[in-house]
Amino acid sequence: MKSFDLPADEAAILNAVIADMSPVEAKPAPRASSRSAVEWGLPGICQRARVGTVFGDLPVEALRIRDELRTSNGTIARVQKIDTIHLDEEFLSLHPSALPVRIAANAFGAGKPAQEMLVSPQQEVSSEAHIAGRFVKAEQLQARVGALRASVHGATYYRFHCGEPVIIRVEGVWVRMSPW
């Protein structure tokens, strides 16, 4: 092996790099995450749930800014902001409070919801069959037949607001959407 004369500071750096590359003892397996689970606090609607617009029911992922939504009081509200939050399998395993709530089709009566829907446990939903009445967070529906935590490998929550709190239909069920 050829030898070179190097200034002392460069030789020290080179020796440090070589030492890092030298074989070392096997490192112990990484410990379980010491991060504590956080409580999920954001509302949202999962993909494929259909939102009542002036054009008819559209999948939430198809909503765009300025789309017009029908509200519970008969007025039209315009979408001003849309936020998409994707939670992967690792995040959901560390923070199970973020797992979506699966609401079975017809859980609140015929066509309420029209098809199975997934929502954030913090999404406010009216379980009243025909009116936008008493709202509860979806996590509180788990005690009811037809609503339970979904076992999923990932979840994408769609949040949107119309500049003021509004009550809109998603799959035929009234939900409350508020600015953030």
Beta strands, then each sheet from edge to edge (+ up, - down):
strand 1: 45-46
strand 2: 50-53
strand 3: 56-59
strand 4: 68-70
strand 5: 76-78
strand 6: 81-87
strand 7: 101-103
strand 8: 117-119
strand 9: 124-126
strand 10: 135-137
strand 11: 147-149
strand 12: 155-161
strand 13: 166-170
strand 14: 173-177
sheet 1: 1+ 12- 6+
sheet 2: 2+ 3-
sheet 3: 4+ 5-
sheet 4: 8+ 7- 11+
sheet 5: 10+ 9- 14+ 13-
end
